[in-house]
Structures are given as C-alpha cells and as structure tokens.
Amino acid sequence: MGVCITGTFLAAQTLILLLMGPAILSFPLKRFRRKMSNIVGSARTRVLEKDGEQLDIAAKGTDILDREFDMITWLVSRLRDEIDHNKTAAHLCLMGREGKTSEPLANELKKRDIAFQERVDELEEHLYLCLATIKWAKDMNQELKKMRASHLILCLILVYVIEIGRVCADPTDGFTIVKLTESNFEIQKPYDKLLEERYSFAGGIRRLWVYADDKPHEPDSKTMPRTEIRITGLDYISGVWQFEGYGFVPNGTSGAIIVQIHGGMGHATTLILRMYEGDVRYYLRNLIATDLYDKWFRVNVIHDRDRGVVEVYLDGTLKFMTQDRGPGDLYFKCGVYAAPPNVSYFMESRWKDIKIYKK
C-alpha cells in the first residue's frame, strides 16, 4: 500500500511540475503564500468535515448492525421456544388416551406449526437485512479508504505547491517600498576623519571601511570605531518594516558588524549580523550563512514589531527567525562596526540598492 501511495505521489509530482512549472514561475507571487495557506486551511477543513461525515455514517451503520444482531438473538430464542412447545404438543398428541389423538391437541399443534413458520420467516428476513447491512458497511469502508487515499494525495500536492510558492516568493511581497533620498543616509564615521577617508559612493556602490584603532563617531562617545549608514528619518516603534540591500565583504574583514536593527527595551540593539571569517552570525551565537567573502549577497531583514518577530533572509531564502527585544526607538544600519572580540585591524563592507519597505 505504501509503495502504491509513494508511486502515485511521485507521478503526480512529476505531472504537476511539467504542466504547472512554467505557469508557476511566471505567476505574480505577491500574497501567494498567504493565499495558499488559506487554501490549505480550507481544504483541510473540508477534508476533516467529509471524513467526519463518513465516520458518522459508519457509526450509524454499526449501531444498526448491532441492533440487528440483538434482534436475531431474540428471534432465535423465540424460535427455540416454539420448537420446545411444538415438541411437547406433539408428544402429548402421540401419548393420548388409548393411542387416539386428542382433537384440541391436534388443533394446538397446527397453530404451533403456523407460529413456528412465522418465526422462521421473521428470522430469515432479519438475516437478509443483517447481511445487507454488512455488505453496505464493507462498501462504505472501501469508499472511505479511497477517499482517504485521494485526500492524502491532495494534501501532498497542496504542500508541494506551497513549497514551490515559498521558494519562488520574494521577501518583499506584500510590502510597500518607502521612497529614500540621500538625506535618509546618515554616515557615521570616526569623528576625526574626513568623509572621503572612510566612505565613498560611486557607480551606485557605497564603500565603507574602518580601522580597529580609529576614534568613535563622536568625541564623547565610549563606543567602538565604525563607518556605518544609519537610515534616518524612518525610525519606528510599531508596524512591520524591512531593510533590503546587497552587501559585499572582502576577504580579511572579520568580527565586524555589518547589519543592525538599533534599539530595543533594555538593549542597544534588536539584531546584529556579524561577519566572522566569511560566515555570518546572529550576534556571536547562531550561524546564519557561510562562505560569503568576495561575493555579492542580498540581505532582507524584516522586523514585525507588532508580533515581536525578526526574520533574516539571504538571497531571498529565510535563514533565521527570532523574537525581538521589545519596543524602543528602532532603525536600520549597515556598514562596518568594530565591536570586539577578535576583530580584524581593517574592516570593509560595500552596499548597493539599499531599500526600506513597510506594511
């Protein structure tokens, strides 16, 4: 049975891929995952309702069959009583005085014979009814098995389509882009350096670099050296916000923070993405991606402040999800921040196509 189901599923999978693949790839995928989730939920509800109806019918059939067995037991008991009475009456007839059959006993025996035949007919009728109910129950069981198999295949197909939608859908689906100007890009750099000594913007690429022994961004700051883009004018305390940008980190930069959500209750930051020897980590803990030196990679960070959830996508794929750190004055940053431990002396990151989205 398992082999049959697996073979059926693989055949259905292949057929769907061949027939629907081009359509799916060209289909507008905004809100696709949400719609498909609703479809699956509705389909699951219908499947469960249909199974529930079938189980109710099967339960009623079981009750009918149980009552029929009770009736047959009772009829057999009555038939046995009739046989006993008929035997007694026949014995009395045969043992009448002087070997002559008593007329009243003969009439009684005749009545018993009629009653006996009625009991036999009644038992036969209920036996036929019982057999018909058993056949109906067997047919119903086969039908239920067929329905369950079809429901299983349907669910597998829906899961497969949803997975295609998940892979093909974009993190920005359902979001509205926020218009940015250069005034939204505040450059934080060592306070004693000129802007061009730590930052350049040419050909659409923003290059930011810093040294481990640089000064902080303000004379009275106790923080570490940085050259970062602080998205200004778009601080938020609620709603759903998203940062998108294409980053590039050259080989040799290590220990630097490259993306932040700044702010949070009792914390300086809600999210930190740190580059260590080509690997990206959440703070110093969770490994998010590996081998990202010397290549462009797309970063999408979604902060759902209303739900308290942060999601990190790399190259359009969800890589990490976590709870946020509560409310605060929140905003996005990217670049290089030389937070210890084990930072390289020289740190650099490059960024292009930076966008902000919201819902």
C-alpha positions in Angstrom: 0.0 0.0 0.0 2.8 2.4 1.0 4.6 1.7 -2.3 1.4 2.4 -4.3 0.9 5.7 -2.5 4.5 6.8 -2.9 4.4 5.9 -6.6 1.2 7.8 -7.1 2.6 10.8 -5.4 5.8 10.8 -7.4 3.8 10.5 -10.6 1.5 13.4 -9.5 4.5 15.4 -8.5 6.2 14.9 -11.9 3.0 15.7 -13.8 2.4 18.9 -11.8 6.0 20.0 -12.3 5.8 19.5 -16.1 2.3 21.1 -16.5 2.4 23.8 -13.9 6.1 24.7 -13.6 6.2 27.4 -16.3 2.9 28.9 -15.1 4.1 29.0 -11.5 7.4 30.6 -12.4 5.7 33.3 -14.4 2.8 33.8 -12.0 2.8 37.0 -9.8 3.6 35.7 -6.4 2.6 38.6 -4.1 0.5 37.3 -1.3 0.8 33.8 -2.8 2.0 32.1 0.4 -0.9 33.7 2.4 -3.5 32.7 -0.2 -2.1 29.2 -0.4 -2.1 28.9 3.4 -5.8 29.9 3.3 -6.5 27.3 0.6 -4.7 24.6 2.6 -6.6 25.5 5.7 -9.9 25.5 3.8 -9.1 22.2 2.1 -8.0 20.6 5.4 -11.3 21.7 7.0 -13.3 20.3 4.1 -11.4 17.0 4.3 -11.9 16.7 8.0 -15.6 17.6 7.6 -16.0 14.9 4.9 -14.2 12.3 7.0 -16.3 13.3 9.9 -19.5 12.7 7.9 -18.2 9.4 6.7 -17.4 8.3 10.2 -20.8 9.4 11.5 -22.4 7.3 8.8 -20.2 4.3 9.6 -21.1 4.7 13.3 -24.8 4.7 12.5 -24.3 1.6 10.3 -22.5 -0.1 13.3 -25.5 0.8 15.6 -27.9 -0.6 13.0 -25.9 -3.8 12.7 -25.6 -4.1 16.5 -29.4 -3.8 16.8 -29.9 -6.4 14.1 -27.7 -8.9 15.9 -29.7 -8.3 19.1 -32.9 -8.9 17.1 -31.6 -12.1 15.6 -30.5 -13.4 19.0 -34.0 -12.6 20.4 -35.7 -14.3 17.3 -33.5 -17.4 17.7 -34.5 -17.6 21.3 -38.2 -17.3 20.4 -37.8 -19.9 17.7 -36.2 -22.3 20.2 -39.1 -21.8 22.5 -41.5 -22.5 19.6 -39.6 -25.7 18.9 -39.8 -26.8 22.5 -43.6 -26.1 22.6 -44.1 -28.0 19.4 -42.2 -31.0 20.7 -44.3 -31.0 23.9 -47.5 -30.7 21.9 -46.5 -33.5 19.5 -45.6 -35.7 22.4 -49.0 -35.2 24.1 -50.7 -36.0 20.8 -48.8 -39.2 20.4 -49.4 -40.2 24.1 -53.2 -39.5 24.1 -55.5 -41.9 25.8 -55.9 -45.3 24.1 -53.4 -44.1 21.4 -56.1 -41.7 20.0 -55.0 -38.2 19.1 -56.9 -35.6 21.1 -58.7 -33.1 18.7 -57.8 -30.0 20.9 -54.2 -31.0 21.0 -54.2 -31.5 17.2 -55.6 -28.0 16.7 -53.0 -26.6 19.1 -50.2 -28.4 17.2 -51.5 -26.9 14.0 -51.5 -23.4 15.5 -47.9 -24.0 16.8 -46.8 -25.0 13.3 -48.2 -21.8 11.8 -46.5 -19.7 14.6 -43.2 -21.6 14.0 -43.3 -20.8 10.3 -43.9 -17.2 11.1 -40.9 -17.1 13.4 -38.7 -18.8 10.7 -39.9 -16.2 8.1 -39.2 -13.4 10.5 -35.7 -14.7 11.3 -34.9 -15.2 7.6 -36.0 -11.6 6.9 -33.7 -10.2 9.6 -30.8 -12.4 8.5 -31.1 -11.0 5.0 -31.3 -7.4 6.5 -28.2 -8.1 8.6 -26.3 -9.4 5.6 -27.3 -6.4 3.5 -26.1 -4.1 6.3 -22.7 -5.9 6.5 -22.3 -5.5 2.7 -23.2 -1.8 3.0 -20.7 -1.4 5.8 -18.0 -3.2 3.7 -18.7 -0.9 0.7 -18.6 2.1 3.0 -15.2 1.1 4.4 -13.8 0.7 0.9 -15.2 4.1 -0.1 -13.7 5.7 3.0 -10.3 4.1 2.2 -10.5 5.5 -1.4 -11.4 8.9 -0.1 -8.6 8.9 2.5 -6.1 8.0 -0.3 -7.4 10.8 -2.5 -7.3 13.2 0.4 -3.7 12.2 1.1 -2.7 12.8 -2.5 -4.5 16.2 -2.5 -2.7 17.3 0.7 0.7 16.2 -0.7 0.0 18.2 -3.9 -1.0 21.2 -1.9 2.1 21.0 0.3 4.2 20.7 -2.9 2.6 23.7 -4.5 3.1 25.7 -1.3 6.7 24.7 -1.1 7.1 25.9 -4.7 5.5 29.2 -3.7 7.7 29.5 -0.7 10.8 29.0 -2.8 9.6 31.3 -5.6 8.1 34.0 -3.4 10.0 37.2 -2.6 10.5 38.5 1.0 9.2 41.9 -0.2 5.9 40.5 -1.4 3.0 42.4 0.3 5.3 45.3 1.3 5.2 48.9 0.1 8.5 50.5 -0.8 9.4 53.7 1.1 11.0 56.4 -1.1 14.5 57.2 0.0 16.7 60.3 -0.7 20.3 60.9 0.2 19.1 62.7 3.3 18.0 59.3 4.7 21.6 58.0 4.5 23.4 59.4 7.5 27.1 58.4 7.5 28.6 57.7 11.0 32.4 57.7 10.8 35.4 58.4 13.1 34.9 62.0 14.2 38.5 63.0 13.4 38.4 61.8 9.8 37.0 63.4 6.6 34.1 61.6 5.0 36.2 60.6 1.9 38.7 59.0 4.2 36.3 56.3 5.3 33.4 56.4 2.8 32.9 56.5 -1.0 29.8 56.4 -3.2 30.4 55.8 -6.9 28.6 53.7 -9.6 25.8 53.0 -7.2 28.1 51.3 -4.7 28.6 52.6 -1.2 32.0 51.6 0.2 32.6 51.9 4.0 35.8 51.0 5.9 37.3 51.5 9.3 40.4 50.5 11.3 40.4 48.9 14.7 42.3 51.8 16.3 40.0 54.6 14.8 38.2 57.0 17.0 34.4 56.6 17.7 31.9 58.6 15.7 31.6 61.3 18.4 34.2 62.8 20.7 32.4 62.0 23.9 31.2 58.5 22.7 32.6 55.4 24.5 31.6 53.1 21.6 33.9 51.3 19.2 35.1 52.6 15.8 32.6 52.5 13.0 31.7 53.6 9.5 28.0 52.9 9.1 25.0 54.0 7.2 22.3 55.0 9.7 18.9 55.1 8.0 17.5 58.3 9.4 14.0 59.9 9.2 12.4 56.4 9.3 12.7 55.4 13.0 9.7 53.2 14.1 8.1 51.9 17.2 5.4 49.7 15.6 4.3 48.1 12.4 6.2 45.8 10.0 9.4 47.2 8.5 12.0 45.7 6.2 15.6 46.5 5.2 16.9 45.3 1.9 20.4 45.7 0.5 23.1 43.9 -1.5 26.3 43.5 0.6 29.9 42.6 -0.2 32.6 41.9 2.3 36.2 41.4 1.1 38.3 38.6 2.4 40.1 39.6 5.6 37.3 41.5 7.3 36.4 39.6 10.4 34.5 40.3 13.6 32.7 43.4 12.1 29.0 44.0 12.5 27.6 44.6 9.0 23.8 45.0 9.7 21.9 46.2 12.7 18.5 46.9 14.0 19.4 49.6 16.6 17.2 50.0 19.7 15.2 47.7 22.0 13.9 47.6 25.5 17.0 47.4 27.8 19.3 46.7 24.9 21.3 48.8 22.4 20.2 46.6 19.5 17.5 44.2 18.5 19.5 42.5 15.7 23.2 42.2 14.9 24.6 40.4 11.9 28.4 39.9 12.4 30.9 38.7 9.8 33.4 36.2 11.1 35.9 34.8 8.5 33.3 34.7 5.8 30.5 33.4 7.9 27.5 35.5 9.2 26.3 35.0 12.7 23.4 36.4 14.8 25.5 38.3 17.5 28.2 35.8 18.5 25.8 32.8 18.5 23.6 31.4 15.7 25.3 30.6 12.4 23.2 32.1 9.6 25.3 31.6 6.5 28.8 30.5 5.4 31.4 31.4 2.7 30.2 34.9 1.9 33.6 36.5 1.3 34.2 38.3 -2.0 30.7 37.9 -3.4 27.5 40.0 -3.5 24.7 38.7 -1.4 21.2 40.0 -0.9 20.1 40.8 2.7 16.5 41.2 3.8 15.7 41.9 7.4 12.0 42.0 8.4 11.0 43.3 11.8 7.4 42.7 12.8 7.3 44.9 15.9 3.6 44.2 16.4 4.3 40.4 16.7 7.7 40.8 18.2 9.4 38.8 15.4 12.6 39.3 13.4 13.3 37.4 10.2 16.6 37.3 8.2 16.7 36.4 4.5 19.8 35.8 2.5 19.5 35.8 -1.3 15.7 35.5 -0.9 15.7 32.5 1.4 14.6 32.6 5.1 17.7 31.8 7.1 16.9 32.9 10.6 13.9 33.9 12.8 13.9 35.1 16.4 11.9 37.1 19.0 12.8 40.8 19.1 13.9 42.7 22.2 10.9 44.7 22.9 9.9 48.3 22.0 12.2 51.2 21.5 13.4 53.8 19.1 14.2 51.4 16.2 16.1 52.0 13.0 18.3 50.1 10.5 22.1 50.4 10.0 24.6 48.7 7.7 28.4 49.1 7.1 31.2 48.1 9.5 31.3 48.4 13.3 34.4 47.2 15.1 32.8 45.5 18.0 35.1 43.1 19.9 36.1 40.4 20.3 38.6 39.3 17.7 38.1 42.0 15.1 40.5 42.3 12.2 42.6 45.5 12.0 41.0 46.6 8.7 37.2 46.1 8.1 35.3 46.9 5.0 31.8 46.3 3.5 30.2 47.6 0.3 26.5 48.1 -0.2 24.2 48.9 -3.2 20.4 49.0 -3.9 19.5 49.8 -0.3 15.7 50.0 0.1 13.3 50.2 3.0 9.8 48.6 2.9 6.8 48.7 5.3 3.4 47.2 5.7 
